[in-house]
Amino acid sequence: METAVAEALAAQQAESELAQATAVEEAVAAALASAGSRSGSSGAGSSGSGSSGTDPHFGTCGEANANGYGDYVSGVDPEYDWYTDRDSDGIVCER
């Protein structure tokens, strides 16, 4: 009986991890699509450290979003580290 319970818990954990991985993959795809759609117009307009290839650093995600930036993904966008991921989903400044 204990083996069956352990197997059921392991299967449930695997399903949860797969769902989380799928969500992260979808978020990365959406972020890459978003980055591609704004790369044609936003690169030349920034000043300061624009040569680094990152978006301007705003004080809050609200300010970033208000200026047309956002949806930064952990491990993909360096801007992710500038903001707090309050829901720990691997994405900050969701629009």
LUMFIKOL-240492 format. One record per atom (N, C-alpha, C): residue number from 1; residue in three letters; atom name; x, y, z. Coordinates in Angstrom, 3 decimals. Each point is the difference from the previous one (the first is absolute). Layout:
N
ATOM pos code site     east    north       up
ATOM NUM  Ala   CA        X        Y        Z
...
END
This chain:
95
ATOM pos code site     east    north       up
ATOM   1  Met    N    0.822   -1.206    0.000
ATOM   1  Met   CA   -0.822    1.206    0.000
ATOM   1  Met    C    0.862    1.264    0.000
ATOM   2  Glu    N    1.074   -0.003    0.816
ATOM   2  Glu   CA    0.874    1.165    0.043
ATOM   2  Glu    C    0.664    0.238   -1.347
ATOM   3  Thr    N    0.323   -1.064   -0.700
ATOM   3  Thr   CA    0.620    0.129   -1.312
ATOM   3  Thr    C   -0.961    0.652   -0.979
ATOM   4  Ala    N   -1.265   -0.381    0.046
ATOM   4  Ala   CA   -1.000    0.583   -0.891
ATOM   4  Ala    C   -0.177    1.488    0.285
ATOM   5  Val    N    0.000    0.371    1.245
ATOM   5  Val   CA   -0.128    1.410    0.380
ATOM   5  Val    C    1.225    0.772   -0.480
ATOM   6  Ala    N    1.189   -0.563    0.201
ATOM   6  Ala   CA    1.222    0.661   -0.437
ATOM   6  Ala    C    0.017    0.169   -1.509
ATOM   7  Glu    N   -0.435   -1.022   -0.733
ATOM   7  Glu   CA   -0.057    0.087   -1.459
ATOM   7  Glu    C   -1.001    1.055   -0.447
ATOM   8  Ala    N   -1.141    0.058    0.673
ATOM   8  Ala   CA   -1.014    1.003   -0.347
ATOM   8  Ala    C    0.525    1.411    0.253
ATOM   9  Leu    N    0.687    0.191    1.126
ATOM   9  Leu   CA    0.572    1.308    0.311
ATOM   9  Leu    C    1.090    0.371   -1.007
ATOM  10  Ala    N    0.819   -0.967   -0.393
ATOM  10  Ala   CA    1.044    0.260   -0.988
ATOM  10  Ala    C   -0.610    0.381   -1.343
ATOM  11  Ala    N   -1.067   -0.685   -0.389
ATOM  11  Ala   CA   -0.674    0.319   -1.265
ATOM  11  Ala    C   -0.609    1.392    0.061
ATOM  12  Gln    N   -0.598    0.344    1.135
ATOM  12  Gln   CA   -0.590    1.327    0.153
ATOM  12  Gln    C    1.084    1.078   -0.052
ATOM  13  Gln    N    1.140   -0.255    0.628
ATOM  13  Gln   CA    1.109    0.948   -0.023
ATOM  13  Gln    C    0.517    0.180   -1.423
ATOM  14  Ala    N    0.118   -1.105   -0.739
ATOM  14  Ala   CA    0.480    0.068   -1.381
ATOM  14  Ala    C   -0.961    0.810   -0.869
ATOM  15  Glu    N   -1.299   -0.200    0.187
ATOM  15  Glu   CA   -0.996    0.764   -0.754
ATOM  15  Glu    C    0.101    1.484    0.330
ATOM  16  Ser    N    0.196    0.315    1.264
ATOM  16  Ser   CA    0.121    1.397    0.417
ATOM  16  Ser    C    1.245    0.643   -0.607
ATOM  17  Glu    N    1.115   -0.725    0.022
ATOM  17  Glu   CA    1.232    0.532   -0.578
ATOM  17  Glu    C   -0.122    0.182   -1.508
ATOM  18  Leu    N   -0.679   -0.927   -0.662
ATOM  18  Leu   CA   -0.211    0.121   -1.441
ATOM  18  Leu    C   -0.867    1.221   -0.312
ATOM  19  Ala    N   -1.053    0.205    0.781
ATOM  19  Ala   CA   -0.866    1.164   -0.213
ATOM  19  Ala    C    0.774    1.296    0.216
ATOM  20  Gln    N    0.858    0.022    1.019
ATOM  20  Gln   CA    0.797    1.197    0.266
ATOM  20  Gln    C    0.993    0.237   -1.127
ATOM  21  Ala    N    0.648   -1.052   -0.479
ATOM  21  Ala   CA    0.955    0.136   -1.100
ATOM  21  Ala    C   -0.698    0.497   -1.262
ATOM  22  Thr    N   -1.193   -0.505   -0.252
ATOM  22  Thr   CA   -0.768    0.442   -1.160
ATOM  22  Thr    C   -0.340    1.480    0.113
ATOM  23  Ala    N   -0.405    0.424    1.197
ATOM  23  Ala   CA   -0.336    1.405    0.216
ATOM  23  Ala    C    1.222    0.889   -0.214
ATOM  24  Val    N    1.157   -0.442    0.465
ATOM  24  Val   CA    1.225    0.789   -0.186
ATOM  24  Val    C    0.356    0.074   -1.482
ATOM  25  Glu    N   -0.106   -1.130   -0.707
ATOM  25  Glu   CA    0.288    0.000   -1.435
ATOM  25  Glu    C   -0.928    0.962   -0.741
ATOM  26  Glu    N   -1.283    0.002    0.361
ATOM  26  Glu   CA   -0.946    0.911   -0.638
ATOM  26  Glu    C    0.340    1.452    0.318
ATOM  27  Ala    N    0.408    0.253    1.242
ATOM  27  Ala   CA    0.372    1.361    0.390
ATOM  27  Ala    C    1.251    0.457   -0.753
ATOM  28  Val    N    0.956   -0.895   -0.153
ATOM  28  Val   CA    1.215    0.342   -0.741
ATOM  28  Val    C   -0.346    0.301   -1.452
ATOM  29  Ala    N   -0.846   -0.842   -0.596
ATOM  29  Ala   CA   -0.397    0.223   -1.386
ATOM  29  Ala    C   -0.710    1.346   -0.152
ATOM  30  Ala    N   -0.884    0.321    0.939
ATOM  30  Ala   CA   -0.720    1.272   -0.056
ATOM  30  Ala    C    0.963    1.172    0.177
ATOM  31  Ala    N    0.951   -0.150    0.911
ATOM  31  Ala   CA    0.972    1.074    0.224
ATOM  31  Ala    C    0.885    0.202   -1.219
ATOM  32  Leu    N    0.418   -1.094   -0.609
ATOM  32  Leu   CA    0.827    0.122   -1.202
ATOM  32  Leu    C   -0.783    0.644   -1.136
ATOM  33  Ala    N   -1.268   -0.366   -0.122
ATOM  33  Ala   CA   -0.834    0.611   -1.033
ATOM  33  Ala    C   -0.182    1.489    0.277
ATOM  34  Ser    N   -0.202    0.336    1.267
ATOM  34  Ser   CA   -0.162    1.402    0.383
ATOM  34  Ser    C    1.286    0.775   -0.256
ATOM  35  Ala    N    1.133   -0.585    0.333
ATOM  35  Ala   CA    1.281    0.662   -0.222
ATOM  35  Ala    C    0.242    0.198   -1.486
ATOM  36  Gly    N   -0.376   -0.967   -0.796
ATOM  36  Gly   CA    0.172    0.118   -1.441
ATOM  36  Gly    C   -0.864    1.087   -0.585
ATOM  37  Ser    N   -1.194    0.172    0.535
ATOM  37  Ser   CA   -0.912    0.999   -0.549
ATOM  37  Ser    C    0.413    1.414    0.357
ATOM  38  Arg    N    0.728    0.179    1.108
ATOM  38  Arg   CA    0.406    1.357    0.353
ATOM  38  Arg    C    1.441    0.289   -0.368
ATOM  39  Ser    N    0.755   -1.014   -0.467
ATOM  39  Ser   CA    1.410    0.239   -0.309
ATOM  39  Ser    C    0.183    0.944   -1.178
ATOM  40  Gly    N   -0.963    0.079   -0.881
ATOM  40  Gly   CA    0.128    0.873   -1.151
ATOM  40  Gly    C   -0.147    1.460    0.323
ATOM  41  Ser    N   -0.587    0.332    1.144
ATOM  41  Ser   CA   -0.263    1.408    0.256
ATOM  41  Ser    C    0.619    0.539    1.278
ATOM  42  Ser    N    0.405   -0.846    0.936
ATOM  42  Ser   CA    0.417    0.551    1.282
ATOM  42  Ser    C    1.504    0.091    0.188
ATOM  43  Gly    N    0.805   -0.671   -0.777
ATOM  43  Gly   CA    1.429   -0.071    0.246
ATOM  43  Gly    C    0.708    1.325   -0.091
ATOM  44  Ala    N   -0.289    0.814   -0.977
ATOM  44  Ala   CA    0.756    1.225   -0.202
ATOM  44  Ala    C   -0.434    1.122    0.924
ATOM  45  Gly    N   -1.127   -0.124    0.649
ATOM  45  Gly   CA   -0.521    1.104    0.777
ATOM  45  Gly    C    0.516    0.105    1.406
ATOM  46  Ser    N    0.695   -1.027    0.513
ATOM  46  Ser   CA    0.429    0.081    1.381
ATOM  46  Ser    C    1.332    0.706    0.105
ATOM  47  Ser    N    0.243    0.610    1.152
ATOM  47  Ser   CA    1.266    0.680    0.217
ATOM  47  Ser    C    0.711   -0.655    1.163
ATOM  48  Gly    N    1.185    0.415    0.299
ATOM  48  Gly   CA    0.739   -0.574    1.118
ATOM  48  Gly    C    0.632   -1.305   -0.399
ATOM  49  Ser    N   -0.426   -1.099    0.621
ATOM  49  Ser   CA    0.627   -1.295   -0.243
ATOM  49  Ser    C   -0.696   -0.760   -1.113
ATOM  50  Gly    N   -0.448    0.688   -1.040
ATOM  50  Gly   CA   -0.698   -0.650   -1.095
ATOM  50  Gly    C    0.838   -1.012   -0.747
ATOM  51  Ser    N    1.310    0.090    0.080
ATOM  51  Ser   CA    0.858   -0.936   -0.710
ATOM  51  Ser    C   -0.072   -1.401    0.593
ATOM  52  Ser    N   -0.538   -0.139    1.208
ATOM  52  Ser   CA   -0.079   -1.313    0.627
ATOM  52  Ser    C   -1.108   -0.851   -0.591
ATOM  53  Gly    N   -0.908    0.599   -0.738
ATOM  53  Gly   CA   -1.080   -0.759   -0.605
ATOM  53  Gly    C   -1.188   -0.225    0.918
ATOM  54  Thr    N   -0.012    0.624    1.153
ATOM  54  Thr   CA   -1.123   -0.152    0.909
ATOM  54  Thr    C   -0.931    1.197   -0.102
ATOM  55  Asp    N   -1.207   -0.195    0.502
ATOM  55  Asp   CA   -0.954    1.098    0.058
ATOM  55  Asp    C    0.433    0.984    1.083
ATOM  56  Pro    N   -0.555    1.207   -0.012
ATOM  56  Pro   CA    0.317    0.945    1.073
ATOM  56  Pro    C   -0.427   -0.563    1.353
ATOM  57  His    N    0.728    0.345    1.040
ATOM  57  His   CA   -0.323   -0.471    1.350
ATOM  57  His    C   -0.945    1.002    0.657
ATOM  58  Phe    N   -1.196   -0.451    0.314
ATOM  58  Phe   CA   -1.000    0.844    0.653
ATOM  58  Phe    C   -0.047   -0.347    1.482
ATOM  59  Gly    N   -0.556    0.885    0.783
ATOM  59  Gly   CA   -0.106   -0.226    1.439
ATOM  59  Gly    C   -0.969   -1.101    0.375
ATOM  60  Thr    N   -1.053   -0.164   -0.787
ATOM  60  Thr   CA   -1.014   -1.021    0.274
ATOM  60  Thr    C   -0.463   -0.632   -1.308
ATOM  61  Cys    N   -0.639   -1.146    0.128
ATOM  61  Cys   CA   -0.587   -0.639   -1.183
ATOM  61  Cys    C   -1.117    0.866   -0.585
ATOM  62  Gly    N   -0.699    0.709    0.860
ATOM  62  Gly   CA   -1.060    0.883   -0.493
ATOM  62  Gly    C    0.551    1.049   -0.949
ATOM  63  Glu    N    1.152    0.559    0.355
ATOM  63  Glu   CA    0.637    0.985   -0.874
ATOM  63  Glu    C    0.483   -0.649   -1.293
ATOM  64  Ala    N    0.574   -1.210    0.106
ATOM  64  Ala   CA    0.460   -0.708   -1.201
ATOM  64  Ala    C   -1.176   -0.276   -0.927
ATOM  65  Asn    N   -1.092   -0.500    0.567
ATOM  65  Asn   CA   -1.186   -0.289   -0.805
ATOM  65  Asn    C   -0.576    1.263   -0.628
ATOM  66  Ala    N   -0.031    1.088    0.751
ATOM  66  Ala   CA   -0.556    1.249   -0.516
ATOM  66  Ala    C    0.803    0.524   -1.189
ATOM  67  Asn    N    1.274   -0.398   -0.059
ATOM  67  Asn   CA    0.858    0.421   -1.096
ATOM  67  Asn    C    0.135   -1.057   -1.090
ATOM  68  Gly    N   -0.848   -1.014    0.068
ATOM  68  Gly   CA   -0.029   -1.021   -1.049
ATOM  68  Gly    C    0.957   -1.155    0.177
ATOM  69  Tyr    N    0.574   -0.164    1.177
ATOM  69  Tyr   CA    0.933   -1.085    0.254
ATOM  69  Tyr    C   -0.619   -1.003    0.955
ATOM  70  Gly    N    0.532   -1.188   -0.011
ATOM  70  Gly   CA   -0.460   -0.963    0.976
ATOM  70  Gly    C   -0.057   -1.412   -0.519
ATOM  71  Asp    N   -0.492   -0.850    0.865
ATOM  71  Asp   CA    0.027   -1.445   -0.159
ATOM  71  Asp    C    1.442   -0.463   -0.137
ATOM  72  Tyr    N    0.738    0.079    1.111
ATOM  72  Tyr   CA    1.375   -0.459    0.043
ATOM  72  Tyr    C    0.037   -1.382    0.636
ATOM  73  Val    N    0.667   -0.933   -0.652
ATOM  73  Val   CA    0.015   -1.399    0.415
ATOM  73  Val    C    1.343   -0.346    0.634
ATOM  74  Ser    N   -0.060   -0.691    1.140
ATOM  74  Ser   CA    1.196   -0.447    0.697
ATOM  74  Ser    C    0.846   -0.889   -0.907
ATOM  75  Gly    N    1.292    0.264   -0.022
ATOM  75  Gly   CA    0.907   -0.804   -0.807
ATOM  75  Gly    C    0.043    0.396   -1.461
ATOM  76  Val    N   -0.880    0.908   -0.413
ATOM  76  Val   CA   -0.050    0.443   -1.396
ATOM  76  Val    C    0.319    1.487   -0.096
ATOM  77  Asp    N   -0.677    0.774    0.823
ATOM  77  Asp   CA    0.135    1.455   -0.045
ATOM  77  Asp    C    0.820    0.498    1.192
ATOM  78  Pro    N    1.101    0.719   -0.244
ATOM  78  Pro   CA    0.777    0.527    1.131
ATOM  78  Pro    C   -0.816    0.970    0.849
ATOM  79  Glu    N   -0.996    0.622   -0.595
ATOM  79  Glu   CA   -0.847    0.951    0.740
ATOM  79  Glu    C   -0.794   -0.684    1.114
ATOM  80  Tyr    N   -0.195   -1.313   -0.104
ATOM  80  Tyr   CA   -0.744   -0.743    1.026
ATOM  80  Tyr    C    0.580    0.273    1.389
ATOM  81  Asp    N    1.319    0.064    0.096
ATOM  81  Asp   CA    0.655    0.174    1.297
ATOM  81  Asp    C   -0.190    1.380    0.606
ATOM  82  Trp    N   -0.490    0.944   -0.769
ATOM  82  Trp   CA   -0.195    1.353    0.500
ATOM  82  Trp    C   -1.276    0.157    0.818
ATOM  83  Tyr    N   -0.933   -0.938   -0.157
ATOM  83  Tyr   CA   -1.329    0.153    0.595
ATOM  83  Tyr    C   -0.327   -1.198    0.892
ATOM  84  Thr    N   -1.015    0.141    0.839
ATOM  84  Thr   CA   -0.403   -1.046    0.929
ATOM  84  Thr    C   -1.070   -0.889   -0.624
ATOM  85  Asp    N    0.251   -1.303    0.009
ATOM  85  Asp   CA   -0.963   -0.980   -0.508
ATOM  85  Asp    C   -0.900   -0.425    1.163
ATOM  86  Arg    N   -1.036    0.778    0.223
ATOM  86  Arg   CA   -0.842   -0.188    1.183
ATOM  86  Arg    C   -0.764   -1.319    0.009
ATOM  87  Asp    N   -0.347   -0.522   -1.176
ATOM  87  Asp   CA   -0.725   -1.265   -0.031
ATOM  87  Asp    C    0.907   -1.185   -0.336
ATOM  88  Ser    N    1.304    0.245   -0.093
ATOM  88  Ser   CA    1.007   -1.042   -0.211
ATOM  88  Ser    C   -0.296   -0.899   -1.194
ATOM  89  Asp    N   -0.511    0.604   -1.086
ATOM  89  Asp   CA   -0.319   -0.803   -1.185
ATOM  89  Asp    C    1.078    0.094   -1.072
ATOM  90  Gly    N    1.101    0.690    0.309
ATOM  90  Gly   CA    1.084    0.116   -0.958
ATOM  90  Gly    C   -0.177    1.129   -0.990
ATOM  91  Ile    N   -1.009    0.828    0.208
ATOM  91  Ile   CA   -0.269    1.133   -0.888
ATOM  91  Ile    C   -0.270    1.232    0.853
ATOM  92  Val    N    0.616    1.117   -0.384
ATOM  92  Val   CA   -0.281    1.267    0.681
ATOM  92  Val    C   -0.546    1.004   -1.000
ATOM  93  Cys    N   -0.671    0.981    0.517
ATOM  93  Cys   CA   -0.564    1.090   -0.793
ATOM  93  Cys    C   -0.973   -0.512   -1.068
ATOM  94  Glu    N   -0.797   -1.008    0.391
ATOM  94  Glu   CA   -1.010   -0.499   -0.939
ATOM  94  Glu    C   -0.966    1.099   -0.370
ATOM  95  Arg    N   -0.365    0.035   -1.282
ATOM  95  Arg   CA   -0.958    1.000   -0.473
ATOM  95  Arg    C   -1.339   -0.645   -0.158
END
